[in-house]
Amino acid sequence: MRIAVVGATGMVGEIMLKVLAERNFPITELYLVASERSVGKKINFKGKDYEVIGLQTAVDLKPDIALFSAGGETSLEWAPKFAENGTTVVDNSSAWRMDETKKLVIPEINASELTKEDKIIANPNCSTIQLLMALKPLHDKYKIKRVVVSTYQSITGTGVKAVEQLENEYKGEKGEMAYPYPIHKNALPHCDVFQENGYTKEEMKLTKETKKILGDESVLVSATAIRIPVVGGHSEAVNVEFENDFEEGDVRKLLSEFPGVTVQDNPDTNTYPMPIYAEGKDDVFVGRIRRDYSQPKSLNMWVVADNLRKGAATNTVQIAEYLLANKLV
């Protein structure tokens, strides 16, 4: 397979290359693509140096698959150019997610919807991916009515500038600010920009993307997204109300049997998911599973995942693996 990684010099691009190497994705030609200012830079992949090329050069090379992680504007402009040239694009930005003509895919949930005609495939938001990995098996069995989720999101979701801001503040040095306030020793109830309804764009992504991926407009989602000074991954406090009642033991069994989910849930041994342990792993970790005693047929759980891996790079590579395995490219 001839593979292009667009945005190869960014945080997610770097992890994407790492995941491609770890999973031994079959690559015959690798094109590392970035903005003009990075063209000519060398990046090592599996012991070999590759020179970064520009977007038009990459389009002209007609790769089989282009894995995009270069921001929404770049995706809107360049994904169609790759697609017109026969390349299948898997896009990690928000550009195509709510486009009715594009599939929004978590491989374990809805990859079967993909066809050869899908030339631009959207990767969901990191918070949505880990949430739905935990919700899907439960929705299939008990039918979800409503989800209330509070996210505690890693600064890596913002990018390199946010990591630098935290490091500067930790050392007591002044520097460029990725956020309107300090993030060290703080929590910002502000992920992405505020919308007219008082919710942030990030919070509304959780609502809209959940409905699209589950293919169920009746599922109600209310979200509060919070940025915290953590590097390893995103955490979510999830409250779910079902149409049908459940047994806690059955919930644990359904979750532990779902591919890509690991249950870590033993209060007796202080076993529960934490970003410090999720970092660098591809699974979604679920714990603190307990009945909500204040509301019938309702459940609380705590969901953690590495937002740069399953929340971005790994999910993208898994889509590419599915396309290859099912001869869709």
N, C-alpha and C positions, 0 to 999 in steps of 0.2 A: 504493500500500500504506500502511495505517495501522500505524505501527511504534511500539512502546513499548520504551524502554531502561530496564530496572529495575536500579538501582544506578548511575545516570548520573553521580553525583558521585565515585565511586571511581576507583582507578587504571585498572582494566580498562574501566570504563564510559566513561572519557574516551577511551581508545584505540579503543573500539568506535565512538564517534561519529566519530573521526578516520577510521577504516577505512570506515564508511558513506559519508562525504563523498568520500574518495579513489576509492572504487569506483563512485561515482554510483549508489548503490542507489536505486531508484525509490520515493520517499517522498511521499505526499500529505498525511499528517498525522503529526507526530512528537510523542510523549508522553515527556517525560523524568521518570522516576520515582525517588524515593528515600525514605528514612525521614522520619518526621514532622519531625525537627529541620532537615532541608534543604528542606522545602516552602516555596515562595516564592522560593527562590534563583534567580537568572537564569544561564542557560548559553547561550553563543553557538554556533550551528550554521549553517555556510554564510552567515555575515553577519547572521543573524537571532537575536534573543534569545528564548529559551523559558523559561517559568517552570516550576520543578520542582513536580510534583504528587505526592500520596500514593498508596499502593497501591490502596486501595479505589476512589478516583476513577478510576484507570487501568483497573481491572477493569470498572467501569461503562461506560467509553468503548468497550469491546469492540474493541481493536486486532486487526488480522489476525495479526500476529506480535509476541510479546514476547521480547526478548533479555534474559536474566537474568544479572546478575553481582553478586549482593547477599548471597552467603553461603548456606550449606546450610540453616540454620533458616528463613530467609526463603523460600527455594525450596520447602521442604517444606510450609510453610503456605500460600503464595500461588500457586504454579504450578498446583495443582489448581483454584483459584478462577478463574484466567484460562482454563484449559482447559475448565471447565464452561460458561463463557460463550462458547465457540467460538474462542478465541484459541489459536494454536499457539505453544507455549513452547519456546525453545531455551535450555537452562539450563547455565550455566558452572560451577556448584558441583559438589561430589561427591555431592549429595543423591540423585540418581536413577541414577547411573552403573551400579551393580550390581543395580538393580531388573530382574528378569527380564522385566517387562512393558514396559520402556523400551529404545529403541535407543540405542546409544553410537556416535557417528558422527564419522569423519574423512572428509570428502566425497570425497577422492581414492581412498579405500579401500572404503568400504561405504555410500555415500549411496543406492545403488540399492535398499537394504533399506527405505527410507522409503515410507510410504503416507499417504493422507489421514487415516487413523485415528490416526496418531501425533500426539497433541496435546501430549505432553511429550517432548522429545528431549534427550538428555544430551550435553554436550560433554566429551570426555575430559580427563584431567589433562595439564598442559602437557608434562611429561616424557614421558608416554606418546605424545603426538601426534608429537613430533619423532623419537622412537625408531622408531615404526611407519612413519612416512614413509620411513625408511631401510631398514626390514626387509621391508616388504610385497613389493616387486619381487623380493627375494632369496628370500623364503619361497615365492613362486609358482614359482620356477625350481628351487631346490635343497632345499626343505623344511627348515625350522629344527627342530633337536632341542632346543637349549639356548642361552640368552642369559645372559651375565654382564655387568651394566652398573653402572658407577659414574657418578653424576651430580655435576656441579659447578654448583650452582644459584644464580642471581642472587637478591639480596635483594629484588628487586621482586616475586618470587613470594610473599613474606610480606606485602608491602603498605607503605603510607606510613610506618608506625611504624619499620619496619626501615631504610628509606631515611634517616629522620631520625636513627636510632641511629648509622648509619655516618657521616653528616655531622657529628654531634656529636663522635663519637670522633676523626674526622679533624681537627677543630678543637681537640680537647682539652677539650671542654665536657661537663659532666654533663647527662644528660637521661633521658627514659623509655627503658627497655630492651625491645626486641621479643624479644630472645634471652636465654638464661640467662647468656651470657658475651659479652665484646666480640667484634665481628665484624671490625673494622679490624685488618689484619695477622694475620688468624686464619682458620681453617677449622673449621666445626662439623659433625661427622658425625651430624647430628641435624636432619632435616626432618620436621616434624609430630610427633605423639606416639608414644611407644614402645608396641608391642603385647606381648602375653604371649609371643610366639615370639622376642622380642628384636629384631625388625625394626620399623622405624617405619611409620606409616600410609602415608606417601609411597612407601616401598619396596614395600609390599604392593599399592598402587594399580598400580604398574608390572606386577606379576605378574598380578593379576586382570584388569585392563583389556586387557592384551595378548591374553589367551586369548579374551575376549569379542569384541573387535573383529576378530581374525583368524578367529574361529569355530572355534578349534582348541585343545581342552583339553590336547593332547599337548605343546604348546610350553612348555618349562620356562624360567622367568625368575628369576634371583637378582639382587637390586639392593642397592646401598649408595648412599644419597643424602647429599650433602655440601653445606652452605651455604658460599659463599665471598663475599668482599667485592667483588662485581662487579654492575654495574647493567644491562649490555646484553643479557643472555640466558643461557640454560642451555647447558651443555656436557655431553657424555656420552662416556665411554670404553666402547666396546661390543665384546664378544667373542662371536662367534656360531659355534656348531657345527652343521653341516648334515648331513643324511642322504646327500646327493649331493655329489660333488666339484665344483670350480669352477675357472675361470681368472680371474685378477685383472682382465684386460682386459675380460672379459664382465661382471664385477661392476660395473666403472666405467661400462660402456655401459648396463647395466640401470638403474643409479642416475641417470645423466645424462638418460635418456629418461623417467624417471618424473615426472609433473607435480608441480611444487612443490618439487623437489629440485635443488640446484646442487652439482656436484662441484668442490671446490677441493683439488687433490691433486697437488702437484709439489714434492717435497723439494729438487730442484735450485735452485728459486727461492724456497724457504721459503714455499710457498703451502699454506696449510691454514686451516680455519675457526677463527674467533675471535669471541667475543661482541662485541668492540668494532666489528667489521664487520657482524655480524648485526643489531645494534640498528636498529630502524626498518624492517626488511625482512620480507617475508612468507615467503620461501623457507626451507627447511631445508638447511643446508650440511653436506656430508659430505667428509671427507678422511682422511689417514693410513691409507688403505686398504692392508692388507697381510696376507699369509697368516700365520697363527699357526703357527710352526715347531715348537711344543711339542706340537701335537695335530692329528691328521688331519682334513681337511675343515673346518677352522676358520679364521676371519677376524677381524681386528681393524679397527676404524674409529673415527673421532672425529666426533661429530654435534653441531652447534650450531644454535640457533634463538632468535629473540626470543620469550621466554616470554609476553609480554603481547600479542604479535600472533598468529603462527600457533599459539602455545601457548594462546591464549585468544580474544581479540577477533576475529581474522581467521577462525579456524575457525568461530566462531559465525555470523559474517556469511556465510561461504561456505555454511553449512547453509541459511540463510535464502534465499540466491540459488538454491540447488538446489530448494528448495520452490517458489519462484516460477517458475523456468524449467520445472519439470515439472508445473505446475498442481496442486500438492498443498495450496495455500492459496487 
